[in-house]
Amino acid sequence: MKNFILTSCLFLFVIQVQAFTPDNKFSEKTEYNLTLKKPGNPSQTFRIQLDGSGKFQSNANIPLEIEVQLEEGSQFTDVVVKISAKKQVFFNFSSKIHLSDISYEPSQILMPGYWYRKNLRSPENAPSVRESTDWLVREDRLSSPLVSVFDPKKKFGYSLLRLDEINNSALTTHENGEVILSGTNDLGALGFGKEGNETYLEYAFPYAERPYTYIRKLTLAEPVIAFAKLEAGESRILRYRFQKHTQNDFSDFVADIWHHSYQMLKPTEVEDQKFTDHEIKTVLTSYFKSSFVDFGELKGFSGVHLETALCESTGILEVGFIGRVLLNAFNALEFAEANNDLELMGMARSVFQSYKSNGFNENGLIREVIDFNKKTETDVYSIRRQSEGLYALLLFIKYEKEKGRKHPDLEVKIKNLFNRLITLQYPDGSFPRKFDKNLKVIDETGGSSPSFVLPLAMAQHYFKDKKYLEIARKVARYQEEAIIGPSDYFSSTLDADCEDKEASLYAATAMYYLAQITKGKEREHYKNLAKKAAYFTLSWYYTWDVPFAQGQMLGDIGLKSRGWGNVSVENNHIDVFIFEFDEVLDWLAVETNEPEFAAFAGVIRSSMREQLLPHEGNLMGVAKVGYYPEVVQHTAWDYGKNGKGFYNDLFAPGWTVASIWELLTIGRTSGYFK
């Protein structure tokens, strides 16, 4: 249905004025704001408030015609805005859709990959409602260009999705204030806010950010508003879909929003794949050989805090988290033996031998982080790094056993480590995030607990001891009650206290592992929990390609962001953290009859495997072949240096190489449990 209302001034609006209530009518309280800037002068904002008949009041002599057309469906309204210039003009247009049927409290906001509920897990100076109730942010911060709100009491909500192709980005000279775009730009903004106790959703074009723009870790800066130029006779058309979603809870709402985004944006696999999986692994072995270091007591691969411009060893060996020394050693060993690479085989075996001899401290814990240059070693231990070290060690001893090579002394150390860590489990099933060598708790936060389920499940299978399964079951109960049930995924990383991707990824993966070693109703239960958690993980992964301007390296080399994951509320960049999650998605696709899981797993795989793979003659912005980059800065943000379109000056290829390697090792997890 379409209605047309004409006015006598320079604005032309085509609008249908009906209330968008739970019966699906569009809000008569939608407001429009136009901000114009004359270069060298402060901007002026004109608010256009529609009355009950759909007319607006404005006497300003504004050289624009604006036409708004609404097309209704059964559960959605498509909004089409046409902005036409009568003479040259620099403009920013925005609109708020007021939702009289959604109270701000207890509403839950979802901006995929950026905002979950009220972002209350995030600290000061990161985006959250503690800083402001109203937020407008650039679309390229969002894994889908969408803002949504859900009322858990009324069990419905709304989403606002940008429908346009967003292909171009223009540079500006400033990060905040009033900025005029240097060229063609498709990037807008989306947001939400509170008026009275009602919620509104907002869109703007071109982009603006308020009340703050988030420019680096825990650094909120002054707001920004961008202005696009239209010459006389030029027009700009904007398209959005306003959709209603009826769901039982926030978890189901997140799942519905992901399917909605996937179906509307239709991300496809990245084409023009040049290398086979084997060829990519061969390139990555250059990292193993170049980064191999021998510090006498320990050997390994230097992969932490390297300069992208040099890729030289920093003297740091880290087990798990961002170093992944032992997992890289196992990957190197398996590949070397399969391909008769004696040099690589010797390196990998020497790493395991050194850690077997000197990699555990006097209390039986894995030595997590050692800086041999500074002669320092961490005295703070973590359930995550210990778990990731155990994961690699269990892969190694099973592989060796199948080859007829046994390591009884290493098995004893592994069992002893399990016995020590198990004593840390709280009555609710969780494990503390950090502790000292005597197991005195330093950080009792339970967000990292799911990471321990992986080695527990592997140990149960390898050692045939049900105590490991019982401990894992307790963690699973904690996950269900404290993480998956309330949809509270946070602080799985060790360097951030906020909502993050890895928390949901580990939660889903842990349930996948438990499903491998259980049967019947219990297995079915873990499968369903894995599915719930997987949707939150998926919400962090990009369903579209953010635009870059010419001169921004990532755009110049052709990066497609679809399939890459945003990191966390604190750290607003994308990376290749995936490991075995693609295998989880493929499994869920079959087990739950959701083919979109497998389809998007294909998008992830195609997008991450080689787009930024540094290879001979095409180093992708790093100094050495095989050093897969880490901090990929895709929005108005820098982790420390360089900003959008570039990498940070420091990176940790230890974990990126391990992640890509596991992505390419199809069926590793399911194969372990056979």
C-alpha positions, 0 to 999 in steps of 0.5 A: 500500500502506498500513499502520497502526500505533497507539500508546498515547500521544497520538501516532498515526502511520500509517506504512509501514516499508520501506527506500527503496533504489534499488529504491524503498522508503521509509526506515526511518530517517525521523525526526520532530521536534515543537517546541512553544512556550508563549508567553513560554517557550522551546520544547521539541523532542521527537524521535520515532525509529521503530524497526524495527517502526515504533513510536516511544518518547515519554512526553511528555504532548503535546496532539497526534495526528500521523498519517503515511500513505504511499502508494507508486507505482512510483518515488515515495512520497506522504507525508501528515501529519495533525496534530490538536490536543487543546487549543490548541497552538503547534507546528513539525513537521519530518521528515528522510528519511535516504538510506542509498544517497546519500553526501553526497560526491560528491552534488549538491544542487538547490534550484531558484533557490537552491542548485546542487551545493554553492553553492561559486561563492558567496562568504563570507556567502552560503548555501553548504556553506562555511558549513554542510553542513545547510540548511533554508530557507523555501519561498518562496526556491525557484522550485519548492517542492522539494529534491533530491539527485543522486549522479553516480556512481550516476546517480540521485537523489531529490526532495522536493516540497511538494504542498499549495496554498500560498496564505497567509502570516502576518506575524511581528514578528521575522526570527530566533529563535522567532516565533509567526505572526500568522494563517493560514499555508501556508508551510513549509520544505525542506532537506538535510543530512549525517549521517555521510556519508549525505544526508538531505532535510528538510521542516518546517511552518511554516517554519524556517531554519537554521543561518542565515537569509539576510536581505540581500546577503551577510548571514547572520543567526541562525536562525528557527523559526516556530510555527503555532497550532491550537485544540482540535479543529483539524487541519493536513494536509501533503502531499509527494512523494518521487520517485526520478530516474535520469539520466546526469548533473547536467544531465539531473537538472536537466532532469528535476526541472524537468519533474517540477515543471512537471507536478506544479505545473501553472503556467498563464498569468496570466489577466485580461490587460487590455492588448495588447502595443501598449498596453503599449509605449505605456505604456512610452514614458512612461518614455522621454519622462520619463527622457530627459536631454541632457548635451550631449556625450551624450543618453540615458535615465536608468534607473540607481539611481533612487528608486522614490518619485521616479523622478527622473534620477540623472545616470547613463547606462549602456550595457548591464547595468542602464542599457541606454541604446542598446537603449532608444533603438533600441526607442524609434526603432522604435516612434516611426517605426511610430506617427509619434511625432515627439517620441520619434523625435527623442529616439531619434535624438539618443541614437544621434547623440550616442553616434556622436559622443561615445560611444566613448573614445580607445581605441575602447571604448564609454563604459560608465558616466558620472555627469554629476552627479558628473562621474565615468566608470568606468575599468573596462570589461566584455565584457558591457556592450560586448557589449550596446552592440554588440547595440543598435548592430547592431540600429540599423544594420541597421534603418537600412540597411533604411530606406535610411539608412546610417551608414558612420562608425558601422560603422567604429567598430563594426568597430574595437571588435570588432577590439579586443575580439577580442584579449582572447580567451584560447586556451580561447575565453573572454573576461575579465569586466573590463579597463581602457581599454588592455585590461589584464585586471582580472577574467579570469573567463570567465562573461560570455563567452557575452554576446559571442556575440550581437553576434558572430553579428549581425556575421557576418550583417551584415558577411558576415565569417567571422572573427566566426563563427570567434571565436564558435565558439571561445567556443562551445567554451569554453561547452561545455567550461567552462560547459554541459558541467560545468553550471557557470553563474556570475558573468555579472552584474557585481555578484555572484560566484555561481551566477546565472540570467543565466549560464545564460540567456546561455549558452542564448541564445548557442547559439540565435544560433549556430544561426541562422547555421550549418547541418547537424550544427553547427547541431544541436550548438548546438541541443542545447547551447541545450537543456541550458543552457535547463533551468538557466535555467528552474530559476530561474523560479517554477512557483508563486505565493508567498504574501504577507500582507495589508499586504505591497504585492505581495500587496495588488496581487495579484502572481502570482510564477509565471513570474518569475525568481529572480536569484542565490544572492547576490541573493535576489529576483525580477525580469523579466530575460527579454529574448529568452529566451522566443523561445529557448523557443518555438524549442526547443519546435519544434526539440526537440519539447518542448511544455512549453518553449512552454507555460512561455514563455506563462506567463512572457509572461503573468506579466511583461508587465503585472502590475507595469506602472505605468499611469495610476491604478495605479502599482504602487508606483512614482512614474511611469507606465512605470517598470517595477519591478526589485527585487521582494522576494518572500521574507524578504529585502531588497536594502537596504530594505523587505523582503518584499512591497515593492520596494527603495528604489532600482531600475534601470528602464533594463533592466526596460523593455528586457527587457519590450519585447523580451519583447513583440517577437516574433521580433526575433532570428530576423528579424534573421538573415533 
